[in-house]
Amino acid sequence: MYPKLQSKGIAGGPNTGSCAVYAYYLDHESRWKKEHGQDEKRIPFFDPEGKAVSLETVISAIDSNKSGLHVEDAKFFSLILNPSEKEAAKLGGTREEKMSSLGIMVDRMMDRYAEGFNKEGVQTHQDLLYFYTIHEYRENDDGTVRPGIHVHIIVSRKDKTGKYKLSPMTNHRSGSSGVIKSGFNRDSFYRDCERIFDTTFGYQRRISESYDYNNTMTHGSNEERAAMIQASVQEEQIRQQVTASLARRAARLAQEAATEEAKRQRQAELARQNEEKKKRNEFWNSYHSYYRPTIDELKKQSNAAFSLYDDIKAQRADLWEETSDQYRKLKFTYDLLLTKQKELRRARTYKELLRIFTKMMLFVNPLPVLIASLALQVLLEGKKLYDREKIQVLRKQVVYIREEIESLKAKQDKLKHAQHDSLRQYIEVKDKKAELTQQIQALKKELEQPRVEIDLDSVAKELSKRKTAQEESSMSQVYAAFGIYGAMMSAETKVDLELDLLSRNNFIEPILHPNGGVADFNLIVDGITLLASRAYSDEKLAAMLEKWCGLTGQIPAHRLANKVEDNDTVKSLSTNQEQKIENYSYGKQRTR
């Protein structure tokens, strides 16, 4: 690549007058980009410092730097820097890199341009007065454009100070005879620019691409052309031999690298398989420990609901129609749950297990609500037809109340030694026990009657209230079982537990026993507070207390309680404390 120097016929006009016509011509690509919606890609003119200048500045600076020149003298010259496709590829991969490389090349070639005049006051490109712009397209004969990056330079005849006349078109060669004491060697300039490009960008230029080759083919004799062609052929043969040698060496290195790479790939694949197996085992351990028992219980309750539905369908067609909608919803959810369980067993990767399990959880959550809804609706409709069913329900309620009393008695024994919040809970248990005892007495009287007259409206309201309470309790327990309990048992640190629960809008607060240690937990699920002792079995509550001790260091209350004998603990309640309990109970009753 070398610059093309032009003096005459620049853009169809002479260079003895103003440069306005030529400068306006050089700005044509910028105007074309603006017309075609590429205004952000317009490239301005640049001065020797690399600063952007306007078209008017270029014309004014060149036209005003002509003192001492005759009318017929050239006022400016044109240089065109036109790299080939292979040369342009060396400028950089991106548009910005190419622009920066061309700017560097212009500075270095104009340094060589200044040195070519052998003037003491003109040594570098900063001593010259010139401007350049970069074009990214070339115009075809039919007016269309094609990609082709190149540079246009317009340089003043005189130097920056206006002292020296600089003409690259003179043929004098550093002589001292005549008026002109020195001249500009264009052949040497072209070769040096070519060398500068190759050195700057690491370009391996072939003889057939050089200025000497093209100049010899155009202006040389037959003998000179034959010698140049022979030199080009010999270079190509040597290049092919070197290329073949490098290819053989590259093949050997590639084979060696492939062997080592294959070994590394096998090791990486084995490590990946081991990690995948470890994750799958951890998933199945967690699934069988925490989720499988709950899912099996839901399936059991669903089958019981299906059996109840079949009995109603066989006995009463009108009642079957009332429950058919709930049955269809329950059957659809149950079938989807079974399908996802089958897919889970067929999953082969940890990622696939998580994806299927997440979808399965979406079907598990509605099951308790659907089961309760179907059962309650069947019972509600059944009360309208059979008094016997009412008596059976009342008997089941008696059994449930007795179980509640036994549970409350057990909790009452645990709350005897509590103070502050534990005392209030103890009093509430006593009050609730009294209320439940009254209910049992009322139910016993009602069962002793030969026939029970049923107020269907009251029954419907009562069952509706119980249905709502049961739905809320089921949802809270499900959320707690699949959320807080699982998160606590799988957490490694307290911070991990809090972050996991916070992402689900869940919280857990320890309840401290007055005598020391953690006795229970407040579970906060979507703003609803529930005691852990009501949501879980004693075994799970004990497991949660032990896990909490491992995360925070707070010792469970039952460990401390085992160190004190029960009789000594009961005797330790002084008469003043008993009086405080009675006063508190009396105040609470007055408040109610």
Secondary structure, DSSP 8 states (H G I E B T S, - for coil): ---EEE-SSBTTB-SSS-SHHHHHHHTHHHHHHHHTT-GGG---EE-TTS-EE-HHHHHHHHHT--TT--TTS--EEEEEE---HHHHHTT-SSHHHHHHHHHHHHHHHHHHHHHTT-BTTB-SGGGS-EEEEEEEEEE-TTS-EEEEEEEEEEEESB-TTS--B--TT----S--SSS------HHHHHHHHHHHHHHHHT----GGGSHHHHHHHHHS-HHHHHHHHHHHHHHHHHHHHHHHHHHHHHHHHHHHHHHHHHHHHHHHHHHHHHHHHHHHHHHHHHIIIIIHHHHHHHHHHHHHHHHHHHHHHHH-HHHHHHHHHHHHHHHHHHHHHHHHHHHHHH--SHHHHHHHHHHHHHHHTTHHHHHHHHHHHHHHHHHTT-HHHHHHHHHHHHHHHHHHHHHHHHHHHHHTT--THHHHHHHHHHHHHHHHHHHHHHHHHHHHSSS----HHHHHHHHHHHHHHHHHHHHHHHHIIIIIIHHHHH-SSHHHHHHHHHHTTEEEEEEE-TTSSEEEEEEEETTEEEEHHHHS-HHHHHHHHHHHHHHH---BHHHHHTTS-HHHHHHTS-HHHHHHHHHHHHHHHHH-
